[in-house]
Structures are given as structure tokens and as C-alpha cells.
Amino acid sequence: AQSVSQHNHHVILSEAASLELGCNYSYGGTVNLFWYVQYPGQHLQLLLKYFSGDPLVKGIKGFEAEFIKSKFSFNLRKPSVQWSDTAEYFCAVNAPRESGGYQKVTFGTGTKLQVIP
Amino acid sequence: GAVVSQHPSRVICKSGTSVKIECRSLDFQATTMFWYRQFPKQSLMLMATSNEGSKATYEQGVEKDKFLINHASLTLSTLTVTSAHPEDSSFYICSASDDLAGTDTQYFGPGTRLTVL
């Protein structure tokens, strides 16, 4: 069964610092990968996704993520964070079933990012 | 963008009663809807996946007779927690996808906080 690991549970950064949030998944085949963000008091919303093609994916608000197949990783990055990036970030993955169709999307446990002005 | 609403946002009920939570896609047709449960400091746990007009697919360990899901139209899915008990208290989140296989982006509702006394 597929699984997703987010090793950083709580990250605190100062404004303008660079961000990298780790995400590793366990599945040997083709996967679809997502990063979702939940700002305080708001819904989960999609930051970016990777289905195929260029492994460096750019999302909204200056975020990007790189799919490294050999490392089973899909880390989220931003060169310079802002106070408004304070939120919880979830990595998610789904993969095709052998019998056809896709498995459910599996979410990581989330990383809370706190940006200090 | 795609908007998903949930109603109610917060509900308190007595043990033994049933509670219905509605999930609506406001500006797109949701061929697939998902129901999640989120425990404090944990990730989203998928409870079931439903396609319009067909029976929901429940995840292992989720009691289908306790958590009744109806996806009667392309814009509405309901989750009914029957004979609720305090252990059912949780944050329930729905999401919707306009892709039949549910592989594409999921749009999340704001969640419903259920408290069973």
C-alpha cells in the first residue's frame, strides 16, 4: 500500500528565509503527487501537482516542488518565505491500481509552517 | 475557481441521534466526492469515495451502516452519522473532483466540526 511521510511536523522560519519541506512516498511505480496548503481558518487548497513531464513543478505564490524518482521524494521549496505563508502543508500521492484506475489519494501528516515577521 | 461548500460548519448533538452533513460543489459537476475525517494533529483519513448515482466505496475499518453516504446528484453528497456517539466527534471534510476516476485535483470543503455529547 502507498504511504506518504512528512518528516518535519513543525517548522519555524524568519521572513525571507528559504523553505524546503520534505515529502517521501512509498510506491515503486508511476505516481501522481500533490502539495496542498491550509491557511489558518481556511479550506485545503492545491498548491501544485505533478502527473508527468518536467519534474520541477511550479505552483502558486512562488512555490515549487521537485520530483526525484530515485529518492521517492517530492520536496516543496520556496526561496524566500513571507509571513503570509504561515499555514499547514500536506503532501499527497495517488497511484494507479494494477487492475486499472487509481488508488485513493493518501495524505501525509502535514507540516505546520510558522513564519516570524 | 472550483468551490465546495459544507453545511453545517459546526454541529453539537446528543449521543444516539443522527446528524446529516451536506457537501455541495457550487460551480462544477462533481463526478466523484470524497469524505475524510481529521483527528487533531493527524492527517486526513479517507472514509469513503462516492460517484454520483452509485454506492459509495468505503475504506477498510469504516462502518458503512454508521456512516451513510448518498451522492444523489452531480452537485450534492451527504454524510449521515447514525446513532452518533462521543467517539464520532471529529472534523469531517468533503472534497470533490470533476474527474470520474478521482485522479485529478480535489477541491475541499471547509469542514464540519461534529461534537457528540
Interface residues (C-beta under 8 A of the other chain):
Chain A: N32 F34 Y36 Q42 H43 L44 Q45 L46 K49 F90 N94 G101 Y102 K104 V105 T106 F107 G108 T109 G110
Chain B: V4 F34 K41 Q42 S43 L44 L46 T49 E59 I93 S95 A101 G102 T103 T105 Q106 Y107 F108 G109 P110 G111
